[in-house]
Amino acid sequence: MNKHVIFWSITVGLGGMLFGLDVAVISGAELAIQKLWHLDSWTHGLAVATALYGTVVGAALGGIPADKFGRKQTLLWIGISFFISSIGAALATDVNLFMLFRFLGGLGIGASSVVAPIYISEIAPPQHRGKLVISFQLNVVLGILLAYISNYLLQGGDDDWRYMLGMVAIPSLLFSFLILFTPETPQFLLLKRNDQAGALKVLTLADPDPEGTLKRILDNAKAQVKKEHLFSKKFFTPLLLSFLFAFFNQMSGINAIIYYAPRIYELTGLGKESALLSTAGIGVANLLFTLLGWYFIDKIGRRILMYIGSVGYIISLGLIAFSFYQESYALVPIYIFLFIASHAIGQGSVIWVFISEIFPNSVRASGMAWGSLTHWLLAALVANFFPILTENFGGTFIFSLFGIMMVCQFFYVMFLMPETKGASLEDIEKQIIIH
């Protein structure tokens, strides 16, 4: 594989590490801030979910600067927003200030989940695109693991949560620095800047057939001479596919477990230290099975991974719900590891690859924003209401509901989801777009 493409993909994928760090680091701080500021269940859930509400806005708007200023410039500002957010949240003196800076970090998460996969999908050759876009997801799970490990190592004082949140500033600076050494994507240079020379220069470094790829992009653009709008009949299929994919991702309960894992473990009888250590085990399982997804996605395809993940979801969530019903929690940590493994090899590996592939060049940024917006809006609602629902209805109800949603996901894969393995972005467009 081309060394330039590998370096650019890894660099942009580091935005996923910031994403994962920022998402998971709150799990070590959420109990501390609840006690420090005497938060009720509603305010506590809101404080935890504030970053996710910011993510909704970032996802909704992330495609705008990506199309106006470029993928590269937008990624640079994402790194800067992560830096400011982590320092501000760590130094917050009240819950309102804390939520303000967490919201800013959420803007970065949402925008990165739109722009980074777009960048990688546009820079990667078709035969390796799945693997390279997963580098973003690999960095997400690596960031989650690092957050869990740092939370465990930094515990032990009244202000330990501040250090947990503040450590995100270090990789934020590294990411921002490395982005300076990445080029803009050929698609943006051609279609938004009309810069054929610049696009050809990038393709010469990255593509074995730069002239042919340049011609294919231009020919595809000529077929779309008029300005196109995302919410039109023509794009109904990718809109529906991306919406349902993102919907099922969050209705698995993944972010409820990522955000509240220590709390869930403590409900099963583990002490705080053991709960944090077991939570680090979630990060390890997440990373290992995402690596499996990375290895297989371009070999066996997106749909097979989704079948595997869906079955694993249904089994693990059923077992967790039954454990809460029986009030027998000894095996819950194992069932959660199975749940995380199922997510990592299925939805976790496929989501950003699939959504970044199914929209054509003309609306890819806004289409990616649509899928990401759906994903993060539901993530915010799940994180916000999980403590309230668990408190009022119990674990049996909430985990059973997640399990039922995963049965629906299985049928979505069976009847609606197309396979995109190995196809060029232009060929995928011909397959699923109504012309």
C-alpha positions in Angstrom: 0.0 0.0 0.0 1.2 3.5 -0.8 3.3 5.0 2.0 1.9 8.5 1.6 -1.7 7.2 1.8 -0.8 5.3 4.9 0.7 8.3 6.6 -2.2 10.6 5.7 -4.8 8.1 6.8 -3.0 7.4 10.1 -2.7 11.2 10.8 -6.3 11.9 10.0 -7.3 8.8 12.0 -5.7 10.3 15.1 -8.8 12.6 15.1 -10.5 9.4 16.1 -8.2 9.0 19.0 -9.3 12.4 20.3 -12.9 11.4 19.6 -12.5 8.2 21.7 -10.6 9.9 24.5 -13.2 12.6 24.8 -16.1 10.2 24.7 -14.8 7.7 27.3 -12.8 9.9 29.7 -16.1 11.2 31.3 -16.7 7.6 32.6 -14.1 8.2 35.2 -15.3 11.6 36.1 -19.1 11.3 36.1 -19.5 10.1 39.7 -17.0 12.6 41.0 -18.8 15.6 39.4 -22.2 14.4 40.6 -20.9 14.3 44.2 -18.9 17.6 43.9 -21.7 19.7 42.6 -24.6 17.7 44.2 -26.4 16.9 40.9 -29.7 15.2 40.7 -30.3 12.5 38.1 -31.6 14.8 35.5 -28.8 17.4 35.8 -26.2 14.7 36.1 -27.4 13.0 32.9 -27.4 16.4 31.2 -23.8 17.1 32.3 -22.6 13.8 31.0 -24.6 14.1 27.7 -23.6 17.8 27.0 -20.6 16.8 25.0 -23.0 14.6 22.9 -25.4 17.4 22.3 -22.4 19.4 21.1 -21.6 16.4 18.9 -25.0 16.6 17.3 -24.3 20.2 16.3 -20.8 19.4 15.2 -22.1 16.5 13.0 -24.9 18.7 11.6 -22.6 21.5 10.7 -19.3 19.7 10.1 -19.9 19.2 6.3 -20.2 23.0 5.8 -16.6 24.0 6.6 -15.4 20.7 5.0 -17.0 21.9 1.7 -16.2 25.6 2.1 -12.7 25.6 3.5 -11.5 22.1 2.8 -11.2 18.8 4.7 -7.7 19.6 5.9 -8.4 23.1 7.3 -11.5 21.8 9.1 -9.5 18.9 10.7 -7.0 21.5 12.0 -9.7 23.5 13.8 -11.1 20.3 15.2 -7.8 19.6 16.9 -7.7 23.1 18.3 -11.3 22.7 19.7 -10.3 19.5 21.5 -7.4 21.2 23.1 -9.4 24.2 24.4 -12.3 21.9 25.5 -10.1 19.6 27.6 -8.3 22.4 29.4 -11.5 24.3 30.1 -13.4 21.3 31.4 -10.5 20.2 33.6 -10.4 23.7 35.2 -14.2 24.2 35.5 -15.4 25.7 38.8 -19.1 24.9 38.4 -21.3 22.5 36.4 -22.4 25.2 33.9 -18.8 26.0 32.9 -18.0 22.3 32.8 -20.9 21.8 30.4 -19.9 24.7 28.2 -16.4 23.3 27.6 -17.7 19.7 27.2 -20.1 21.1 24.6 -17.2 22.6 22.7 -15.4 19.2 22.8 -18.6 17.7 21.4 -18.5 20.0 18.4 -15.0 18.6 17.7 -16.2 15.0 18.0 -19.2 15.5 15.7 -17.2 17.3 13.1 -14.4 14.7 13.2 -16.9 11.9 12.7 -18.0 13.6 9.5 -14.8 15.0 8.1 -12.1 12.3 8.9 -13.9 9.4 7.2 -14.7 11.6 4.2 -11.0 12.5 3.9 -9.8 8.9 4.2 -12.5 7.6 1.8 -11.5 10.2 -0.8 -7.8 9.6 -0.5 -7.8 5.8 -0.3 -7.7 3.3 -3.3 -11.0 1.3 -3.6 -9.4 -2.1 -2.7 -8.0 -0.7 0.6 -10.7 1.9 1.4 -12.5 -0.1 4.1 -9.3 -0.9 5.9 -8.1 2.7 5.8 -11.4 4.2 6.9 -11.4 1.8 9.8 -8.1 3.3 10.9 -10.3 6.1 12.1 -12.4 3.7 14.1 -9.3 1.9 15.4 -8.1 5.2 16.7 -11.5 5.8 18.3 -11.3 2.5 20.3 -7.6 3.1 21.1 -8.6 6.5 22.5 -11.4 4.8 24.5 -8.9 2.3 25.9 -6.3 5.0 26.7 -9.1 7.0 28.5 -10.0 4.0 30.6 -6.4 3.2 31.5 -5.6 6.8 32.3 -8.8 7.0 34.4 -7.6 4.0 36.4 -4.0 5.3 36.8 -5.1 8.8 37.7 -7.7 7.9 40.4 -6.9 8.5 44.0 -7.7 12.2 44.9 -10.5 14.7 45.0 -9.3 16.3 41.8 -8.4 13.2 39.9 -11.2 13.8 37.5 -9.6 17.1 36.4 -6.4 15.3 35.4 -8.5 12.7 33.6 -10.1 15.4 31.4 -7.0 17.5 31.0 -4.9 14.8 29.6 -6.8 15.0 26.3 -4.9 18.3 25.6 -1.6 16.5 24.8 -2.8 14.3 21.8 -4.9 17.3 20.6 -1.7 19.3 20.1 0.0 16.4 18.4 -2.9 15.9 16.0 -3.1 19.6 15.1 0.7 19.6 14.3 0.6 16.5 12.1 -2.4 17.8 10.1 -0.2 20.5 8.8 1.7 17.9 6.8 -1.3 16.3 5.1 -2.6 17.5 1.7 -6.1 18.4 0.7 -8.1 15.6 -1.0 -8.2 15.4 -4.8 -12.0 15.5 -4.9 -12.1 18.8 -2.9 -9.4 20.4 -5.0 -11.1 19.3 -8.3 -14.8 19.8 -7.4 -14.6 22.8 -5.0 -11.5 24.6 -6.1 -11.2 23.6 -9.7 -7.5 23.0 -9.1 -6.6 20.1 -11.5 -2.9 20.7 -11.1 -3.1 20.4 -7.3 -5.4 17.4 -7.5 -3.0 15.6 -9.9 -0.1 16.4 -7.7 -1.8 14.6 -4.7 -2.9 11.7 -6.9 0.6 11.3 -8.3 1.8 10.7 -4.7 -1.1 8.4 -3.8 -2.6 6.7 -6.8 -1.0 4.1 -9.2 -3.1 5.6 -12.0 -3.4 9.3 -11.3 -4.5 10.4 -14.8 -7.2 7.7 -14.9 -8.5 8.6 -11.4 -8.5 12.2 -12.3 -10.5 11.5 -15.4 -13.0 9.3 -13.5 -13.7 12.0 -10.9 -14.1 14.7 -13.6 -16.4 12.5 -15.8 -18.6 11.8 -12.7 -18.7 15.5 -11.9 -19.7 16.4 -15.5 -22.7 14.1 -15.2 -23.9 16.2 -12.2 -23.7 19.7 -13.8 -26.6 21.1 -11.8 -26.4 21.8 -8.1 -27.8 18.9 -6.1 -29.7 18.9 -2.8 -29.3 16.1 -0.3 -32.9 15.9 0.6 -34.3 14.9 -2.7 -35.9 11.8 -4.1 -32.7 10.9 -5.9 -30.8 10.4 -2.6 -33.7 8.6 -0.8 -31.9 5.3 -0.6 -28.6 6.4 0.9 -30.5 8.7 3.2 -32.5 5.8 4.5 -29.6 3.4 4.7 -27.4 5.9 6.7 -30.3 6.9 9.0 -31.1 3.3 9.9 -27.5 2.3 10.2 -26.8 5.2 12.7 -30.1 4.6 14.5 -29.3 0.9 15.2 -25.7 1.8 16.2 -27.0 3.8 19.2 -30.0 1.7 20.0 -27.6 -1.1 20.7 -26.9 0.8 23.9 -23.2 1.1 23.1 -22.8 4.6 24.5 -24.8 3.8 27.6 -22.2 1.2 28.4 -19.2 3.3 27.3 -20.3 6.3 29.4 -21.6 4.4 32.4 -19.5 1.3 32.6 -18.1 1.9 36.1 -21.6 2.6 37.3 -23.0 -0.6 35.7 -20.2 -2.6 37.3 -20.8 -1.1 40.7 -24.5 -2.1 40.4 -23.3 -5.6 40.0 -21.3 -5.4 43.3 -17.8 -4.4 42.2 -16.1 -1.7 44.1 -14.9 1.5 42.5 -11.3 0.4 41.8 -12.4 -3.0 40.4 -15.1 -1.3 38.3 -12.5 1.0 36.7 -10.2 -1.9 36.1 -13.0 -3.9 34.5 -13.9 -0.9 32.4 -10.3 -0.9 31.1 -11.0 -4.5 30.0 -13.8 -3.1 27.9 -11.3 -1.0 26.1 -9.0 -3.9 25.4 -11.9 -6.1 24.0 -13.0 -3.1 21.9 -9.5 -2.7 20.4 -8.9 -6.4 19.7 -12.2 -7.0 17.9 -11.9 -3.8 16.0 -8.6 -5.1 14.7 -10.4 -8.2 13.6 -12.9 -6.0 11.8 -10.0 -4.1 10.2 -8.5 -7.3 9.0 -11.7 -8.8 7.5 -13.7 -5.8 6.2 -12.1 -5.8 2.7 -11.8 -9.6 2.7 -15.3 -10.8 3.6 -17.2 -7.5 3.3 -19.4 -5.2 5.3 -22.5 -7.3 5.5 -20.9 -10.4 6.9 -19.4 -8.4 9.7 -22.8 -6.8 10.4 -24.4 -10.3 10.6 -21.8 -11.4 13.1 -22.2 -8.3 15.2 -26.0 -8.5 15.2 -26.1 -12.0 16.5 -23.5 -11.2 19.1 -25.5 -8.2 20.2 -28.7 -10.2 20.5 -27.1 -13.0 22.6 -25.1 -10.6 24.9 -27.9 -8.2 25.6 -30.3 -11.0 26.3 -27.9 -12.5 28.8 -27.4 -9.1 30.5 -31.2 -8.4 30.7 -31.7 -11.9 32.2 -29.0 -11.4 34.8 -30.7 -8.2 35.9 -34.0 -10.0 36.0 -32.5 -12.8 38.1 -30.5 -10.3 40.2 -27.5 -12.6 39.6 -24.6 -10.4 38.4 -21.5 -12.6 38.6 -21.3 -13.1 34.8 -22.3 -9.6 33.8 -18.7 -8.5 33.1 -18.3 -11.4 30.7 -21.6 -10.6 28.9 -20.5 -7.0 28.6 -17.2 -8.1 27.0 -19.2 -10.2 24.6 -21.4 -7.2 23.8 -18.3 -4.9 23.2 -16.7 -7.6 21.0 -19.9 -7.8 18.9 -20.1 -4.1 18.6 -16.4 -3.7 17.6 -16.4 -6.3 14.9 -19.8 -5.2 13.5 -21.2 -1.7 13.9 -18.0 -0.2 15.3 -15.9 -1.4 12.3 -18.5 -0.7 9.6 -20.4 2.4 10.4 -18.0 5.2 9.3 -16.8 3.1 6.3 -20.3 2.4 5.0 -21.8 5.9 5.5 -18.7 7.5 3.9 -19.1 5.3 0.8 -22.8 5.4 -0.1 -23.2 9.1 -0.9 -21.9 10.6 -4.3 -19.2 13.2 -4.5 -21.7 16.0 -4.9 -23.3 15.5 -1.5 -20.8 13.3 0.4 -20.0 15.8 3.1 -23.7 16.7 3.7 -24.7 13.0 3.5 -22.0 12.0 6.0 -23.2 14.9 8.2 -26.8 13.4 8.0 -25.7 10.0 9.2 -23.4 11.4 11.8 -26.2 13.7 13.1 -28.6 10.8 13.5 -25.9 8.8 15.3 -25.0 11.6 17.8 -28.5 12.8 18.5 -29.5 9.4 19.6 -26.2 9.0 21.5 -27.0 12.2 23.4 -30.5 11.0 24.2 -29.4 7.6 25.3 -26.6 9.0 27.6 -29.0 11.7 29.0 -31.9 9.3 29.8 -30.0 6.1 30.7 -29.7 7.0 34.4 -33.3 8.0 34.6 -34.6 4.9 32.8 -32.4 2.6 34.8 -33.5 4.2 38.0 -37.2 4.0 37.2 -37.5 0.8 35.1 -34.4 -1.2 36.0 -31.7 -3.0 33.9 -34.0 -5.7 32.7 -36.2 -3.3 30.8 -33.5 -1.2 29.2 -31.2 -4.1 28.1 -34.2 -6.0 26.7 -35.2 -2.9 24.7 -31.7 -2.7 23.3 -31.8 -6.4 22.4 -35.1 -6.0 20.5 -33.6 -3.2 18.5 -30.7 -5.5 17.5 -33.2 -8.1 16.1 -34.5 -5.3 13.9 -30.9 -4.5 12.9 -30.4 -8.1 11.8 -33.3 -7.8 9.4 -32.1 -4.4 8.1 -28.8 -6.1 7.1 -30.7 -9.0 5.5 -33.1 -7.0 3.4 -31.8 -3.4 2.9 -28.0 -3.1 3.3 -26.0 -3.4 0.0 -22.4 -4.7 -0.1 -19.8 -2.1 -1.0 -16.6 -4.1 -0.7 -14.0 -3.4 -3.4 -16.1 -1.0 -5.5 -15.0 2.6 -6.4 -17.1 5.4 -5.0 -18.4 6.2 -8.5 -19.5 2.5 -9.0 -21.3 2.5 -5.6 -23.1 5.6 -6.7 -24.3 3.9 -9.8 -25.5 0.9 -7.7 -27.7 2.7 -5.2 -28.6 6.2 -6.5 -31.8 6.9 -8.4 -30.9 8.6 -11.7 
